[in-house]
């Protein structure tokens, strides 16, 4: 699924999903600053400076969300989001292992475990809407 329409133009679906991801990333990134406690709680204890890591990941989410909307920055931002999704995966595992509530609201254990495979969905989503080279692209 290339996401390209006639004459190599991007499909409305790909553009729409890029915007959905961008808005979601900016929104979640902002919440890292407005309500950091829930994110600090899921940082695994083996990592130093949990609050600083939450702020860094918030900046990365905002930058990635904005970046995928800027054509010249899109691929780099897409790969940045992919790296971020991989980097925060230990926090998702820690959350599931210890059944840490999300923002103070209890989450069923099955939902915490079911959430883990969705990290691959987010990686594929970022790759498709931002990191993948357009079909027929020649490096140069």
C-alpha positions as CSV (number, residue, x, y, z in Angstrom):
1,X,0.0,0.0,0.0
2,X,1.9,3.0,-1.2
3,X,-0.6,5.7,-0.3
4,X,-0.1,7.4,-3.7
5,X,-2.9,8.3,-6.0
6,X,-2.7,9.2,-9.7
7,X,0.6,10.8,-10.9
8,X,2.4,10.0,-7.6
9,X,0.2,12.3,-5.5
10,X,-0.5,11.2,-2.0
11,X,-3.9,9.7,-1.2
12,X,-6.3,11.6,1.0
13,X,-6.1,8.6,3.3
14,X,-2.4,9.0,3.8
15,X,-2.6,12.8,4.2
16,X,-5.5,12.4,6.7
17,X,-3.7,9.8,8.7
18,X,-0.6,12.0,8.8
19,X,-2.7,14.8,10.3
20,X,-4.3,12.5,12.8
21,X,-0.9,11.3,14.0
22,X,0.5,14.8,14.0
23,X,-2.4,16.2,16.2
24,X,-2.2,13.2,18.5
25,X,1.5,13.5,19.0
26,X,1.4,17.2,19.7
27,X,-1.5,16.7,22.1
28,X,0.2,13.9,24.0
29,X,3.4,15.8,24.0
30,X,1.7,18.8,25.6
31,X,0.2,16.5,28.3
32,X,3.8,15.5,29.2
33,X,4.1,19.1,30.5
34,X,0.6,19.8,31.8
35,X,0.2,16.4,33.6
36,X,3.6,14.8,33.9
37,X,2.9,12.7,37.0
38,X,1.1,9.9,35.1
39,X,4.1,9.6,32.7
40,X,6.6,9.8,35.5
41,X,4.9,6.9,37.2
42,X,5.5,4.6,34.2
43,X,9.2,5.3,33.8
44,X,11.0,2.1,34.8
45,X,13.0,2.6,38.0
46,X,16.3,1.6,36.2
47,X,16.2,4.9,34.2
48,X,17.5,8.1,35.8
49,X,15.7,11.4,36.1
50,X,12.2,10.3,35.3
51,X,10.7,13.8,35.1
52,X,13.5,15.0,32.8
53,X,12.8,11.9,30.6
54,X,9.1,12.7,30.5
55,X,9.9,16.3,29.4
56,X,12.4,15.1,26.8
57,X,9.9,12.6,25.3
58,X,7.2,15.4,25.4
59,X,9.5,17.6,23.3
60,X,10.2,14.7,20.9
61,X,6.5,14.0,20.5
62,X,5.7,17.7,19.8
63,X,8.6,18.0,17.4
64,X,7.7,14.8,15.6
65,X,4.1,15.8,15.3
66,X,4.9,19.1,13.8
67,X,7.8,17.7,11.8
68,X,5.7,15.2,9.9
69,X,3.6,18.0,8.5
70,X,6.6,19.9,7.1
71,X,7.6,18.2,3.8
72,X,11.3,19.0,4.1
73,X,11.4,17.6,7.7
74,X,8.9,14.7,7.2
75,X,11.2,11.7,6.7
76,X,13.5,12.8,9.6
77,X,10.5,13.4,11.8
78,X,9.0,10.1,10.9
79,X,12.2,8.2,11.8
80,X,12.4,10.3,15.0
81,X,8.9,9.1,15.9
82,X,9.8,5.5,15.2
83,X,12.9,5.9,17.4
84,X,10.7,7.4,20.1
85,X,8.2,4.6,20.0
86,X,11.0,2.1,20.4
87,X,12.6,4.1,23.2
88,X,9.4,4.4,25.3
89,X,8.5,0.7,24.9
90,X,10.2,-0.2,28.2
91,X,7.8,2.2,29.9
92,X,4.8,0.5,28.4
93,X,6.2,-2.9,29.5
94,X,6.8,-1.5,33.0
95,X,3.2,-0.2,33.1
96,X,1.8,-3.6,32.1
97,X,4.0,-5.6,34.5
98,X,3.1,-3.4,37.5
99,X,-0.5,-2.5,36.5
100,X,0.2,1.2,36.8
101,X,-2.9,3.3,36.4
102,X,-2.9,5.8,33.5
103,X,-3.2,9.3,34.9
104,X,-4.6,7.9,38.1
105,X,-7.4,6.0,36.3
106,X,-7.3,2.2,36.7
107,X,-6.8,0.3,33.5
108,X,-7.7,-3.4,33.3
109,X,-4.6,-5.6,33.1
110,X,-5.7,-7.1,29.8
111,X,-5.8,-3.6,28.3
112,X,-2.3,-2.8,29.4
113,X,-1.0,-6.0,27.9
114,X,-3.1,-5.6,24.7
115,X,-1.6,-2.2,24.3
116,X,1.9,-3.5,23.8
117,X,1.5,-4.9,20.3
118,X,0.0,-1.5,19.2
119,X,3.4,0.0,19.5
120,X,4.2,-1.9,16.2
121,X,1.0,-0.3,14.7
122,X,2.3,3.2,15.7
123,X,5.7,2.4,14.2
124,X,4.1,1.3,10.9
125,X,1.8,4.3,10.9
126,X,4.7,6.8,11.3
127,X,6.7,4.9,8.7
128,X,3.9,5.0,6.2
129,X,2.8,8.6,6.6
130,X,6.3,10.1,7.0
131,X,9.4,7.9,6.8
132,X,8.8,5.8,3.7
133,X,10.2,7.0,0.5
134,X,7.6,7.7,-2.2
135,X,7.3,5.0,-4.8
136,X,9.5,5.6,-7.7
137,X,11.9,7.8,-5.7
138,X,15.4,7.7,-6.9
139,X,18.2,8.6,-4.4
140,X,20.4,11.3,-5.5
